[in-house]
Amino acid sequence: MAQNSYNLLIITPDQMRADYMGCYGHPTIGTRHLDALAKEGIRFDSCYCAAPLCGPSRISFATSTYFSEHNHRNYGATVSPDVPNLVSALKREGYRTGMFGKNHLFTYERLPELWDELDEICLGNCDDHEKYVHAFSSFTMEEDHPYHITGRLTDETVDFIRRQESPFIAWVNYQDPHPAFACPKPYDTLFKPEDVVLDRSYYDYDKSREPVRCQVWREHSRMDLCTEEDMKKAAAAYMGQIRYVDDMVGRLMETLKETGHDKDTIVLFFSDHGELLGNHSMTHKIPVFYECLSRIPVIIRHPEGIGAGMTFEGLAEEVDLAPTILEFMGIAAPPTMVGISWAKSIECGHTGRDAGRETALCEAGIAVPTLKTPVEGLELKAPFAPTSYGCGSMLRKGDYKLSIYADDCCELYDLSRDPGEIHNLYGMAEYSAVQQEMTLELLKRVMSVKVRDTGKMEWDYAEYPVDVREEPLEK
């Protein structure tokens, strides 16, 4: 592709499920701005996050390296900005950079090296809010509360865009729709709890055929205190949070049009991972790989209409996003990036189910034993230690999904027949051939890191501040 001077706007909500957007099939949520963005761009139907945890996922996105490669495994993990990444690649090309909201990615004290303008704020789980009592708590967020920042971050991003000449990158990282399940008026009453339909797995799951970490987290989060009404209230608030984000996306897109930057700005919308939201009678996230956690929403809008209104139906991974964006922008991806660029496939209209990867990989966990027995009397509002962080890896191939855990019950699902992942087929004789084939595929994926085909045998290491031959990524 020819060198371009496109700007880049990245919009990243935290913990947003793909299936809670209208363009992904939700019947009532009414995400009109995101649905409009999908019509102007291309929507990835089966893109999987690198890890169902914030920090590791965002590091994988920005560096286009796998979880088991960068080895940053916990919530607050950060990586040195010296590691080749999307932002530094653009800054090296003369882009003005602005980031607003949650970092959960780069070493905090070195953020000014990457960002020309910055308002970094991470609220965690709103732990100190007086109304956040349980992991499933839902309430109205006060307009003047310090934790009410979604509108403020949008204001700052709008202001940044209005003051820029090309080229620039603006990245807004929203807290919403992350727990606590809270949003301000009028979003707090947009959805009635009694109208919420909870996933079947909220009622129907088999403790004897699931990872033990699930029941440990249910007990630590006191889901025994969560009534069906409580869960529906939380889901209604979560939907309100998404509608709030949707309206902010509308403001950002209107700003691009008002400034004329809609004609020279690529827009990437994606979430770092999903949310359990009652699936398998849990909230938040833990190191498991159910679709509600691992499948993420992704939309790319190209200012020249490339891929407009199309759906990328094949498998894709979060590590593919940065190489795809960089190729659209006419900028060479650092050779340390292992993701696949789908830019040419999108340009050619090759986006059906036969496009994309043969398999998709997702990983999670820390090399510590899985906690097998809940700690008596312990109550947590978020899945922190000692709730299990035990290692696991997931492989999606066709309609089958295999999850292998180092020391926990493994899982195999046929998503075509069991989209709710209720009937675990792992260990069943009639699925032994599928299980063996996918286990071998997963082993090969975890053992291998795909090196980008640079068209030459040697890399120009002098271009990159880290000598990737000898030094691991910062731990």
RADANOR-V573484 format. One record per residue. N is the residue number from 1. PHI is phi in radians with two decimals (NA if undefined). Layout:
N | PHI
N | PHI
This chain:
1 | NA
2 | -1.27
3 | -1.11
4 | -2.14
5 | -2.08
6 | -1.14
7 | -1.46
8 | -2.40
9 | -2.01
10 | -1.92
11 | -2.10
12 | -2.23
13 | -1.30
14 | -1.81
15 | 1.25
16 | -1.70
17 | -1.30
18 | -1.16
19 | -1.33
20 | -1.87
21 | -2.29
22 | -1.03
23 | -1.21
24 | -1.79
25 | 1.91
26 | -1.20
27 | -1.35
28 | -2.25
29 | -1.26
30 | 1.20
31 | -1.46
32 | -1.18
33 | -1.28
34 | -1.18
35 | -1.13
36 | -1.15
37 | -1.07
38 | -1.13
39 | -1.25
40 | -1.50
41 | -2.26
42 | -1.98
43 | -1.85
44 | -1.57
45 | -1.46
46 | -2.33
47 | -1.75
48 | -1.98
49 | -1.20
50 | -1.28
51 | -2.80
52 | -1.46
53 | -2.40
54 | -1.01
55 | -1.01
56 | -1.02
57 | -1.11
58 | -1.17
59 | -1.13
60 | -1.08
61 | -1.08
62 | -1.21
63 | -1.67
64 | 0.92
65 | -2.28
66 | -1.36
67 | -0.89
68 | -1.32
69 | -1.60
70 | -1.36
71 | 1.11
72 | -1.71
73 | -1.98
74 | -1.91
75 | -0.91
76 | -1.65
77 | -1.06
78 | -2.33
79 | -2.18
80 | -1.10
81 | -1.16
82 | -1.20
83 | -1.17
84 | -0.90
85 | -2.66
86 | -1.05
87 | -1.18
88 | -1.16
89 | -1.10
90 | -1.32
91 | -1.09
92 | -1.10
93 | -1.56
94 | 1.64
95 | -1.28
96 | -1.50
97 | -2.09
98 | -2.49
99 | -2.26
100 | -2.35
101 | 1.97
102 | -1.19
103 | -1.46
104 | 0.85
105 | -2.67
106 | -1.68
107 | -0.87
108 | -1.06
109 | -1.21
110 | -1.90
111 | -0.98
112 | -1.07
113 | -1.23
114 | -1.73
115 | -1.92
116 | -1.27
117 | -2.29
118 | -2.72
119 | -2.36
120 | -1.52
121 | -2.64
122 | -2.21
123 | -1.70
124 | 1.06
125 | -1.93
126 | 0.99
127 | -0.99
128 | -1.57
129 | -1.21
130 | -1.11
131 | -1.62
132 | -1.54
133 | -1.81
134 | -2.15
135 | -1.06
136 | -1.83
137 | -1.06
138 | -2.39
139 | -2.90
140 | -1.45
141 | -1.43
142 | -1.15
143 | -1.02
144 | -1.72
145 | -1.36
146 | -1.02
147 | -1.44
148 | -1.57
149 | -2.17
150 | -1.08
151 | -1.14
152 | -1.08
153 | -1.13
154 | -1.16
155 | -0.97
156 | -1.19
157 | -1.20
158 | -1.03
159 | -1.09
160 | -1.06
161 | -1.09
162 | -1.09
163 | -1.62
164 | -1.72
165 | -1.81
166 | -1.19
167 | -1.72
168 | -2.59
169 | -2.17
170 | -2.10
171 | -2.24
172 | -1.90
173 | -2.03
174 | -1.43
175 | -1.23
176 | -1.16
177 | -1.69
178 | -1.16
179 | -1.02
180 | -1.15
181 | -1.39
182 | -2.56
183 | -2.60
184 | -1.39
185 | -1.16
186 | -1.56
187 | -1.21
188 | -1.21
189 | -2.13
190 | -1.15
191 | -2.17
192 | -1.55
193 | -0.95
194 | -1.18
195 | -1.61
196 | -1.28
197 | -1.86
198 | -1.34
199 | -1.05
200 | -0.97
201 | -1.18
202 | -1.09
203 | -1.73
204 | -2.13
205 | -2.58
206 | -1.92
207 | -1.02
208 | -1.32
209 | -2.11
210 | -2.14
211 | -1.02
212 | -1.13
213 | -1.03
214 | -1.14
215 | -1.20
216 | -1.05
217 | -1.21
218 | -1.02
219 | -1.29
220 | -1.17
221 | -1.60
222 | 0.95
223 | -1.17
224 | -1.16
225 | -1.56
226 | -1.53
227 | -1.39
228 | -1.03
229 | -1.12
230 | -1.05
231 | -1.18
232 | -1.19
233 | -1.11
234 | -1.11
235 | -1.15
236 | -1.12
237 | -1.18
238 | -1.05
239 | -1.14
240 | -1.12
241 | -1.06
242 | -1.16
243 | -1.12
244 | -1.08
245 | -1.04
246 | -1.03
247 | -1.15
248 | -1.19
249 | -1.07
250 | -1.05
251 | -1.12
252 | -1.14
253 | -1.18
254 | -1.15
255 | -1.11
256 | -1.03
257 | -1.20
258 | -1.10
259 | -1.59
260 | 1.41
261 | -1.36
262 | -1.12
263 | -1.58
264 | -2.43
265 | -2.21
266 | -1.45
267 | -1.99
268 | -2.04
269 | -1.97
270 | -2.74
271 | -1.93
272 | -1.25
273 | -3.06
274 | -1.78
275 | -2.55
276 | -1.15
277 | 0.85
278 | 1.71
279 | -1.02
280 | 0.96
281 | 0.98
282 | -2.39
283 | -2.16
284 | 1.15
285 | -2.63
286 | -2.45
287 | -1.22
288 | -2.30
289 | -2.24
290 | -1.05
291 | -0.93
292 | -1.10
293 | -1.76
294 | -1.64
295 | -1.53
296 | -2.03
297 | -1.36
298 | -2.46
299 | -2.32
300 | -2.11
301 | -1.87
302 | -1.70
303 | -1.10
304 | -1.67
305 | 1.37
306 | -1.13
307 | 1.40
308 | -1.00
309 | 1.34
310 | -1.67
311 | -2.12
312 | -1.48
313 | -1.52
314 | -1.31
315 | -1.25
316 | -2.50
317 | -2.22
318 | -1.00
319 | -1.16
320 | -1.42
321 | -1.21
322 | -1.09
323 | -1.05
324 | -1.13
325 | -1.09
326 | -1.09
327 | -1.16
328 | -1.04
329 | -1.49
330 | 1.30
331 | -2.07
332 | -1.14
333 | -1.33
334 | -0.95
335 | -1.14
336 | -1.34
337 | -1.33
338 | -1.80
339 | -1.23
340 | -1.73
341 | -1.43
342 | -1.79
343 | -1.04
344 | -1.17
345 | -1.06
346 | -1.17
347 | -1.03
348 | -1.49
349 | 1.32
350 | -1.55
351 | -2.30
352 | -1.29
353 | -1.15
354 | -1.38
355 | -1.45
356 | 1.47
357 | -1.43
358 | -1.29
359 | -2.40
360 | -2.17
361 | -2.01
362 | -2.45
363 | -2.36
364 | -2.89
365 | 1.79
366 | -2.03
367 | -1.29
368 | -2.26
369 | -1.09
370 | -1.21
371 | -1.22
372 | -1.62
373 | -2.24
374 | -1.05
375 | -1.39
376 | -1.08
377 | 1.46
378 | -1.37
379 | -2.24
380 | -2.10
381 | -1.60
382 | -2.57
383 | -1.36
384 | -1.62
385 | -1.00
386 | -1.56
387 | -0.91
388 | -1.03
389 | -2.04
390 | -0.91
391 | -1.16
392 | -2.78
393 | -2.46
394 | -2.18
395 | -2.25
396 | -1.86
397 | -2.49
398 | 1.03
399 | -1.62
400 | -1.73
401 | -2.37
402 | -1.99
403 | -2.14
404 | -1.95
405 | -2.01
406 | -1.05
407 | -2.57
408 | -2.58
409 | -1.10
410 | -1.53
411 | -2.41
412 | -2.47
413 | -2.26
414 | -1.76
415 | -1.18
416 | -1.22
417 | -1.79
418 | -2.42
419 | -1.10
420 | -1.48
421 | 0.93
422 | -1.77
423 | -1.80
424 | -1.32
425 | -1.66
426 | -1.11
427 | 1.53
428 | -1.41
429 | -1.01
430 | -1.20
431 | -1.99
432 | -1.12
433 | -1.14
434 | -1.09
435 | -1.08
436 | -1.16
437 | -1.07
438 | -1.28
439 | -1.09
440 | -1.13
441 | -1.07
442 | -1.13
443 | -1.04
444 | -1.13
445 | -1.14
446 | -1.19
447 | -1.33
448 | -1.97
449 | -2.07
450 | -1.28
451 | -1.56
452 | -1.06
453 | -1.37
454 | -1.52
455 | 1.41
456 | -2.62
457 | -1.38
458 | -2.05
459 | -1.62
460 | -1.53
461 | -1.11
462 | -1.11
463 | -1.25
464 | -2.04
465 | -1.24
466 | -1.94
467 | -1.39
468 | -1.26
469 | -1.31
470 | -2.13
471 | -1.84
472 | -1.29
473 | -1.08
474 | -1.00
475 | -1.92
